[in-house]
Amino acid sequence: MKKNGPPRFSNLIYPLMKLQQFLRIFFCMVLMAAVSSKPVFAQSPLDKTVTINLNNVPLKQALDQLTAASGVRFTYNEAVASSDVKITINAKGQSLRQVLEVALAAYPYVFTELDQDILIRYDAMKIKKSGAGPAANPVTGKYTISGTITSKQSGETMIGATVRVANGAQGTSTNGYGFYSLTLPAGDHQLIVSAVGQKTMVIPISLTADKRLNIALEDNAQELQTVTITATPQGGRDLKSPQMGVEKLSIKEINNVPVLLGEHDVIKTIQLLPGIKSAGEGSGGFYVRGGATDQNLLLLDEATVYNASHLLGFFSTFNSDAIKNVNIYKGDMPAQYGGRLSSVVDIKMNDGNNQQFGVSGGIGVIAARLNVEGPIQKGKSSFLISARRTYADAFLKFSKDTMINRSQLYFYDINAKANYILGDKDRLYVSGYFGKDVLSVDNVNGINWGNTTATLRWNHIFNNRFFSNTSFIYSNYDYEIKLKQDVNNYNITSRIHDWNFKEDMQYDIGGDHSLSFGLNSIYHTIKPGEISATGNSGIISQKLETRYAFDNAAYISDTWKATDRFSLTYGLRLSAFSVLGEGTFYNVNADGDITDSKHYNSGQVVKTYVNPEPRVAAAFQLNDISSVKASYARNAQNLHLISNSTPGSPTDKWVASTNLIKPELADQFSIGYYRDLAEHKYEFTAEIYYKRLQNQVDYRNGANIFTNQPIETQLLYGKGRAYGAEFMIKKKVGRLTGWVSYTLSKSERLIDGINNNQWYNARQDRTHDLALVGIYKLNEKWTLSANFVYYTGDAVTYPSGKYQIDGVNYYVYTNRNGSRLPDYNRLDLGATKQLKKTKKYSSELTFSLYNAYGNRNAYRIFFRDNKDDPNRTEAVKTTLFTYVPSITYNFKF
Amino acid sequence: MHTIRFFAFLLLLGLFSSCEKAIDLKLDNSAPQYVIEGTVTDETGGAKVLISQSKNFTDDNSFVGISGARVTVESDGNVYQFDATGSGVYQNLALKGIPGHTYNLTVKLDGKTYTSVSTMPQPVALDSIYVVDDEFSNNKDKTKQRLATVKYTDPAGIQNYYRFIQYIDNIKEKTIFVDEDEFTNGQTVNSRLNFNNDNDAPTREIRTGKQLTVEMECIDKAVYKYFYSLTNGASGDGNNAAPSNPQSNITGGVLGYFSAYSITRKTITVPAN
């Protein structure tokens, strides 16, 4: 607003980004893309004609001979290569398509085009479809096979890897620690084991007793998106699982989506999925299904991360180098999760390569990253350290302005992890995160904030059917403001920290039931604020009362595969949140004035809120390619983030429930329809939801955020409702992959004392929200990507008139959030060039252009007297980013 | 605490101010509402009520007074009639308020009655005023912006609320400066009057040789809340996620406030830097 006033960090970053060289690089990139986008091949390999005669030749040999005859190469895995199937071909000038169709008709193999090659794949469903059932097996009884699935190259456990029985409906997937357990009838089975980014394996087993089977999958050397994604089995588990409202992202997908300044970001990428919406530029928050930003539980290796944003929201605290896997539950969380209304974002860190030592990293426009991992004892234990730091502030030093060249503006974070395999049944993990943002002017005034988390986990396998994980977790978030004015020094600190114990158990009962149950106890300590002042301001150093709470929960949930087509998960989470002393608790009247107070001693229980939270989900598979699901979940939330600034701020307050602040409750009902299209190349998802919210908290009009009065004097309470429909179509196979997601939704609040006690739109109410993501593998060297987003502007409050007080203009407001920011739209482009790739070393260059057509999206709109004509008032739009190019160099050895 | 608030504001402002553009925005218009600004001070001539009306956002900034109102203030059983002395200006020159006394305002207008009550706090002496450099901001010509600082001793044991009005060469600064003793009860306070010269007006700059006057008003709690919420919620600056009309201490559904306050003031000539 002011032309030469406060420190303008964005103005400092801007010139850097606008440097000519980046523009030149960008033009080069566009040029290259244009040149190489002409059609590369004219004919599909499947259309090539071939003349060949083979009689009862083993599959691999037959394929080799077909290659010799047609010039077309075949791609296949071990299961195909070692197949003892023998095929016969008599072809004269026939297309390869016809030849293969005939030759493979009787066998469980399918073929698809893959660039210029043909991919031959084992496919159990094919035979099932054609009616060739499994051989009858005389052996009786049921046994359990269990174990851990890992990557052969890195030793990393594979989360969500699937284990299925060929020709059968039974299957399971690994849990968050790579453990699976599957109960099958005695006899011979073919297990098909697959995971994203790994080669699918077929393992023949003969079950005569319970069995342990640890499986190491090979990385898919081709690193083709196509293969990695078809790893999700056809007509597979996703359609069968009752879990809905879940989104899973692998780090590979995240790394292909273009982002601001080239820093790949989990939190920014999930905002492209249906039902998950960005809280806007300059905000690290996101909205899930009409919920507020504080209603998302962010877990990093099970530890709560209270503030997931760096640099006031431009980047998230999750360094994608250190992340293995991300699962997002949009309100239908399994019973093991609780504590937030809208979503759980469960992020698991890499364990560290236990096979070989490796270093990877990257250098970008504003940050550098380094990741080191390796075995401590090969195959048994490993470590990982991943760090990054921004260096934009180095450029501040060049400024002539002393105020700027003595400024600091950076963040850094470190992820570290070690794990030990203690025999066949036990595994120990230690992981931690430490991050800090520093923002200061003139070396004296500033703010720094950061998260610290530490997790100690112990996996124990009691037996084939019984898996347990015990975790001890610490998390901490704090900030410190330092301020010097004249002779006065102020220091303000605030902090929230948790000690957390968690016990999760999974028990495969057999008989199509599997149980999960557990306990969770968290001890929260919240120090809302402490101010120390020296000088002559008269401000008395003081400390707001620390708040303590004991947050306990127990849960049990059963997944029952009732039939081949119908499965049901039902469970209950019981949460008990106890507000503890020492402290003084108040009663407040309708005007926010304190009426009485009561002091509680240390450890004394002020109030306990017990909430049963039922969770039910059911899935019915209609046929091999489609299913319907329905679910209901209740969630309770006892920690509330109180904020009234538009972008959200590191100083927003976390407040625990008190005698007056009741637990927030949400009941969500949803139904969904899922269908695979075009032979499983496309995946279509539609979900609709209705959510009822209780005990929502908001600031009073004119609330004082900086007060030493109890926070309840500034708050009002009410309810909310949110409903919507989410659609996504995803292309999983081919050179072009990506998705289109669209959400139509409504989110409203009704709070006593706001908007004349009428329903009003929540700020995050977005009617339309559209995202398109496309990733195109041009050739071996280049991968291009683009994403486009469009959404209805936030619901905001604009003036409906103006008046003067003391000769100065002020504005009249009538309806809360009755207006809209202009609609938002943006296109981002990205390109990755593989530079060098050997077995030992690989490197790549990533270019990105954020907001490629430079749309001036409104960050906010404010109102003021017209600068040129003081007799008029004007509306002013602020824009943050137009055309932000970036370049990042990544390496790995 | 307002210094700290101001700092947080500057920090955010600095980070996020990048590209500004005036735009045409279609705004809803609400029906005009009456605005009452009523004061009673411990000085002669301080008993004054201004009545005006709100306008549409797109209208110009000339606000005409509303005449035809019947304005009275009652205190200790005495009723003071206010006479119309100009367009929308109502005054009673005889009413000089006394600290500690309570004043009841009644405005009758268009068949409706608006009432308010305000108690004049005891005056607190303004010890001195002086000028300091602002660490963060520059004037348009790149010289350091200078700011006024007020020094006073807050009375212990009671809640005090203050409003400061700053004049540079008799031109009133439009920023609202309010403070309370929540964190400074009973202390000697040096408080800086931070403001943002957002239109780079030279008349708002504190420069050597100019006359600086600060008027310190001791106001009651309701009036403090009014001005606090006015400046935080209704100034249009876009920082508040939920702007709203301030909490008026006048009943009956009008905009504005009624304040009985006591005054102390100081004037200095701004010394060389």
Interface residues (C-beta under 8 A of the other chain):
Chain A: M1 K2 K3 N4 G5 P6 P7 R8 F9 S10 N11 Y14 G282 L312 M403 L439 V441 D442 V444 N445 I447 I481 L483 K484 Q485 D486 N488 Y490 I492 I531 G535 N536 S537 G538 I539 I540 Q542 S643 N644 S645 T646 P647 S649 T651 D698 Y699 N701 G702 N704 I705 F706 T707 N708 Q709 I754 R763 T797 Y798 P799 S800 G801 K802 Y803 Q804 I805 D806 G807 V808 N809 Y810 Y811 V812 Y813 T814 N815 R816 N817 G818 S819 R856 Y859 R860 I861 F862 F863 R864 D865 N866 K867 P870 N871 R872 T873 E874 A875 V876 K877 T878 T879 L880 F881 T882
Chain B: M1 T3 I4 R5 F7 A8 L10 L11 L12 L13 G14 L15 F16 S17 S18 C19 E20 K21 A22 I23 D24 L25 L27 D28 N29 S30 P32 Q33 V35 E37 S52 Q53 S54 K55 N56 F57 D59 D60 N61 S62 F63 V132 E135 F136 S137 N138 N139 K140 K142 Q145 T149 K151 D154 K172 K174 I176 E182 F183 T184 N185 Q187 T188 V189 N190 S191 R192 N196 N197 D198 N199 D200 K225 Y228 S229 L230 N232 G233 A234 S235 G236 D237 G238 N239 N240 A241 A242 P243 S244 N245 P246 Q247 L255 G256 Y257
